[in-house]
Amino acid sequence: MKSQTVVLKSAILVLAVISMSLGATHGQAAVVSPDLAESNLSTSAAEPGEQSLAEARPGKVVLNPLQVALLKWSANQTTSFPVGATPGYIAFDGESIWVANNGEGSVTRLRASDGTLLGTFSVGNNPLGIAFDGANIWVANAADNTVTKLRASDGMLLGVYPVGATPYGLVFDGANIWVANANDSTVTKLRASDGATQGTFSVGTSPIALAFDGKYVWVTNTNAGTVSRLLASDGSDAGTFTSGEDPYGIVFDGANIWVTNTLGSTVTKLLAKDGSLLGTFKVGKGPEGIAFDGNNIWVSNNGGSNVTELRASDGAKIGSFSAGPKPIGVAFDGANIWVAVTNANKVNKY
């Protein structure tokens, strides 16, 4: 085993040199220490379908060179931070990560660079969706039929505004906050500057999550198996498109709309300009949250206790990484992916 470890450590260092010669990943040089190399060797069995630096095979350890070259060591390198009770969804404000704690009517603010707790702030009952408008944090309070507006710099309460029945997801369009009202099949548009209602618009059954593509607001209609598209300027209907079974989370990648299909354990990719279907891709069990990191799509698999990474260009699976019991919300902070693990009262940073 000792000689095997030496050989593998040498292989890691060689691959790191190759990685440096090809160019640094995310602007960082590929530096691998012998201690780090040794810490990522394992002969234990990995979870089915989940990647690690050293992948177990009968009787030997096989190095995964692609993971080494990209400096993606393994899911074991995940850092976790405690938050409030039953965390659900996450937003990033440019400096901090905000987490809606559904079980205790609060939001937690963490410094994105190191996870330091910066504060916990009271909101309404059963907070779910959360969004940043460039200066403030907005939180959907599902049990109160309201949304709360907090100043992002210090968490100060700026207002509470009525919306529809059971507000869930939120999105900002550059001037307004859009709210999916899950129990009345509508979305509410609020002016971000003062919370004034700009309109309420019908969509499909059980709207849950929203995304903005620069022109349109997209809404997942969970019980209808569809997504609605509304013109952001006036809320007019711009089309309804079939997704998979029980569509839930939604994100825009700059050209396409991605939707998690919870009961189908898939994600659907739609062309944003016309809603045409570009592909359906398998992920883990019960996918819910979804985020785009500039290159790849990340999906939280609620029923699989893991997250899946897909290449946005073609939907190819890059990896599946352990998360913990019931991961839901996913957000990207410009460098790392954050995932709320609901049944562990924590968030993971990848």
C-alpha positions in Angstrom: 0.0 0.0 0.0 2.9 2.4 0.8 4.4 1.9 -2.7 1.0 2.3 -4.3 0.5 5.6 -2.4 3.9 6.9 -3.6 3.1 6.0 -7.2 -0.3 7.7 -7.0 1.2 10.8 -5.3 3.7 11.1 -8.1 1.0 10.8 -10.7 -0.9 13.6 -9.0 2.1 15.9 -9.1 2.7 15.1 -12.8 -0.9 15.9 -13.7 -0.7 19.1 -11.7 2.3 20.2 -13.8 0.4 19.3 -16.9 -2.5 21.4 -15.7 -0.3 24.4 -15.0 1.2 24.1 -18.5 -2.3 24.1 -20.0 -3.4 27.2 -18.1 -4.8 27.8 -14.6 -8.3 26.9 -13.7 -10.4 29.9 -12.6 -7.3 32.1 -12.6 -5.5 30.0 -10.0 -2.3 28.1 -10.5 -2.5 24.3 -10.2 -0.6 23.7 -7.0 -0.7 20.3 -5.3 1.1 19.5 -2.1 2.1 15.9 -1.2 0.0 16.2 1.9 -3.1 17.2 -0.1 -2.4 14.5 -2.6 -2.2 11.8 0.1 -5.4 13.0 1.8 -7.3 12.4 -1.4 -6.3 8.8 -1.9 -8.9 6.2 -0.8 -9.5 2.5 -1.3 -13.0 2.7 0.2 -16.1 2.3 -2.0 -17.5 5.5 -3.3 -21.2 6.3 -3.4 -22.7 5.1 -6.7 -22.3 7.7 -9.4 -20.4 10.1 -7.1 -16.9 11.3 -8.1 -13.9 11.7 -6.0 -10.2 12.2 -6.8 -9.4 8.6 -6.3 -12.1 6.2 -7.5 -12.2 2.8 -5.9 -11.9 -0.3 -8.0 -11.6 -3.9 -6.9 -8.2 -4.4 -5.4 -6.7 -1.1 -6.4 -7.1 2.7 -6.5 -7.6 4.3 -9.9 -6.8 8.0 -10.2 -9.3 10.3 -11.9 -7.0 12.5 -13.9 -9.7 14.9 -15.1 -10.6 15.7 -11.6 -7.0 16.4 -10.7 -6.3 18.5 -13.7 -9.4 20.7 -12.9 -8.5 20.9 -9.2 -11.8 19.3 -8.3 -10.6 17.1 -5.6 -13.7 15.5 -4.3 -17.0 16.0 -2.5 -15.0 15.4 0.7 -13.6 18.9 0.3 -17.0 20.5 1.0 -17.2 23.0 3.8 -20.3 23.3 5.8 -21.7 26.1 8.0 -24.6 26.0 10.5 -27.7 28.2 9.8 -31.2 28.3 11.1 -33.9 25.7 11.3 -34.9 24.0 8.0 -33.0 26.2 5.5 -34.5 26.3 2.1 -33.4 28.8 -0.5 -30.3 31.0 -0.9 -29.4 34.3 -2.5 -26.0 36.0 -3.0 -25.7 39.8 -2.7 -22.1 40.3 -4.0 -20.5 39.8 -0.6 -22.8 37.6 1.5 -24.9 34.5 1.3 -28.4 34.8 2.6 -30.4 31.7 3.6 -34.1 31.5 4.3 -34.8 29.4 7.4 -38.2 28.1 6.8 -38.6 26.5 10.2 -38.0 29.5 12.3 -39.1 32.6 10.4 -35.6 34.1 9.9 -32.8 34.5 7.4 -29.1 33.9 8.0 -26.4 36.1 6.5 -22.9 34.5 6.0 -19.8 36.1 4.6 -19.2 34.3 1.3 -15.5 34.3 1.6 -15.2 32.3 4.8 -18.8 31.5 6.0 -18.6 33.7 9.0 -22.0 34.4 10.5 -22.8 38.1 10.0 -26.3 38.0 11.4 -29.7 36.4 11.7 -32.8 38.5 11.0 -36.5 37.9 11.6 -38.9 37.9 8.7 -42.4 36.4 8.3 -43.6 32.9 8.9 -42.3 30.0 6.7 -39.9 32.0 4.6 -39.2 30.2 1.3 -38.0 32.2 -1.7 -35.2 34.8 -1.5 -33.8 37.3 -4.0 -31.4 40.2 -4.2 -32.3 43.4 -6.0 -28.9 45.1 -6.1 -29.3 46.7 -2.7 -31.9 44.7 -0.7 -32.9 41.2 0.1 -36.5 40.1 -0.5 -38.0 37.1 1.2 -41.3 35.3 0.5 -43.3 34.5 3.7 -45.4 31.5 2.6 -47.7 31.4 5.7 -48.3 35.1 5.8 -48.9 35.8 2.1 -46.4 38.6 2.3 -42.8 39.4 1.2 -40.3 41.1 3.5 -37.7 43.6 2.3 -34.4 43.9 4.2 -31.5 46.2 3.6 -28.6 44.0 2.5 -25.9 46.1 4.1 -27.2 45.5 7.7 -30.4 43.4 7.6 -32.6 46.4 8.6 -36.3 45.9 7.9 -37.5 48.1 5.1 -41.0 46.9 4.6 -43.5 44.0 4.4 -45.8 43.8 1.4 -48.9 41.7 0.7 -48.9 39.4 -2.3 -51.0 36.3 -3.4 -51.6 33.0 -1.6 -48.6 31.1 -0.4 -45.8 33.1 -2.0 -42.9 30.8 -3.0 -40.2 31.8 -5.5 -38.9 35.3 -6.2 -36.9 36.9 -9.0 -35.7 40.5 -9.8 -36.0 41.9 -13.3 -33.8 44.9 -12.8 -36.6 47.1 -11.6 -39.3 44.9 -10.1 -39.7 41.8 -7.8 -41.8 39.0 -9.2 -43.4 36.6 -6.7 -44.9 33.1 -7.5 -48.1 32.6 -5.6 -48.3 28.8 -5.3 -51.9 28.5 -4.1 -53.7 30.9 -6.5 -51.9 30.2 -9.8 -50.7 33.8 -10.2 -47.5 35.9 -10.0 -47.4 39.3 -8.4 -45.1 42.1 -9.7 -43.9 44.6 -7.1 -41.9 47.8 -7.8 -38.6 47.1 -6.0 -38.1 50.7 -4.9 -41.2 50.9 -2.8 -43.0 47.5 -2.9 -46.0 49.0 -4.8 -48.0 46.3 -6.6 -47.6 46.7 -10.4 -49.9 43.8 -11.3 -51.0 40.3 -10.7 -50.9 37.8 -13.6 -52.3 34.4 -14.2 -50.0 31.5 -14.9 -50.3 27.7 -14.6 -51.3 25.6 -11.6 -49.0 25.8 -8.5 -46.3 28.2 -9.7 -43.2 27.7 -7.6 -40.0 29.3 -9.0 -39.1 32.1 -11.4 -36.2 33.2 -13.7 -35.6 36.3 -15.7 -33.9 36.2 -19.1 -33.5 39.9 -19.7 -36.9 40.2 -21.4 -39.2 37.6 -20.1 -40.1 36.2 -16.7 -40.3 32.4 -16.7 -42.4 30.5 -14.1 -42.5 26.8 -13.2 -46.1 25.5 -12.9 -45.5 22.4 -10.8 -48.9 20.7 -11.0 -49.4 21.5 -14.7 -46.1 20.1 -15.9 -45.4 23.4 -17.8 -43.5 26.7 -17.6 -45.1 30.0 -18.4 -43.4 32.9 -20.1 -44.5 36.5 -19.4 -43.3 39.7 -20.9 -41.6 41.5 -18.0 -42.6 44.9 -19.2 -46.3 44.4 -18.8 -46.9 40.8 -17.7 -48.6 39.7 -20.9 -48.6 36.0 -21.8 -45.7 35.1 -24.1 -46.2 31.3 -24.2 -46.6 28.2 -22.1 -44.2 25.3 -22.7 -44.1 21.7 -21.7 -41.5 20.6 -19.2 -41.1 17.3 -17.4 -43.0 15.8 -14.5 -43.5 18.2 -11.6 -41.3 21.1 -12.8 -39.8 23.0 -9.8 -36.6 25.0 -10.0 -35.6 27.2 -12.9 -32.5 29.1 -14.1 -31.3 31.1 -17.1 -27.8 30.4 -18.5 -27.6 33.4 -20.8 -29.3 31.6 -23.7 -31.4 28.8 -22.3 -33.8 28.0 -19.6 -33.2 25.0 -17.4 -36.0 23.4 -15.3 -35.8 20.7 -12.6 -38.5 18.1 -12.9 -38.9 16.7 -9.4 -40.9 13.6 -10.1 -39.1 12.8 -13.3 -35.5 13.1 -11.8 -34.5 15.1 -14.9 -33.8 18.6 -16.0 -35.2 20.1 -19.1 -33.4 22.6 -21.3 -35.4 25.1 -23.4 -34.3 27.7 -25.8 -35.1 31.0 -24.2 -36.0 32.9 -27.4 -38.8 30.6 -28.4 -39.2 27.9 -25.7 -38.2 25.0 -28.0 -37.0 21.9 -26.3 -33.3 21.3 -26.5 -32.9 18.3 -24.3 -33.9 16.4 -21.2 -31.1 15.1 -18.9 -31.1 12.7 -16.1 -29.9 13.9 -12.7 -30.5 12.5 -9.2 -33.7 11.7 -7.4 -36.1 14.5 -6.7 -34.2 17.5 -8.2 -35.4 20.9 -6.9 -32.9 23.7 -6.7 -30.8 24.8 -9.7 -28.1 27.4 -10.4 -25.7 28.4 -13.2 -22.0 29.0 -12.5 -21.1 30.6 -15.9 -20.2 27.2 -17.4 -22.2 24.5 -15.7 -25.6 23.8 -14.2 -25.8 22.6 -10.6 -28.9 20.7 -9.4 -29.8 19.8 -5.8 -31.4 16.3 -5.7 -33.7 16.4 -2.7 -34.4 12.7 -2.7 -30.8 11.7 -3.5 -28.9 13.7 -0.8 -26.5 15.0 -3.5 -26.0 17.6 -6.1 -25.4 17.0 -9.8 -23.2 19.2 -12.1 -24.0 19.3 -15.8 -22.2 21.0 -18.6 -24.5 23.8 -19.8 -23.4 23.5 -23.5 -24.7 19.9 -24.0 -26.1 18.6 -20.7 -23.3 16.1 -20.2 -22.9 15.0 -16.6 -19.7 16.3 -15.0 -20.2 14.9 -11.5 -22.4 14.1 -8.6 -21.4 15.2 -5.1 -22.6 14.3 -1.6 -24.6 17.0 0.1 -26.6 15.7 3.1 -30.2 15.0 3.8 -32.6 16.9 1.7 -30.6 19.5 -0.2 -32.8 22.2 -1.8 -31.6 25.7 -2.5 -28.6 26.3 -4.7 -26.7 29.6 -5.4 -23.4 30.6 -7.1 -21.3 33.4 -5.5 -18.9 33.9 -8.4 -16.4 31.3 -7.2 -18.3 28.7 -5.3 -21.6 26.8 -5.2 -23.7 26.9 -2.0 -26.4 24.4 -1.2 -28.9 24.5 1.6 -29.2 21.1 3.3 -32.7 21.3 4.9 -32.7 18.4 7.2 -29.2 19.1 8.6 -29.7 22.9 9.3 -26.6 23.8 7.3 -25.3 25.1 4.0 -22.5 23.5 2.0 -19.9 25.4 0.1 -18.3 23.6 -2.8 
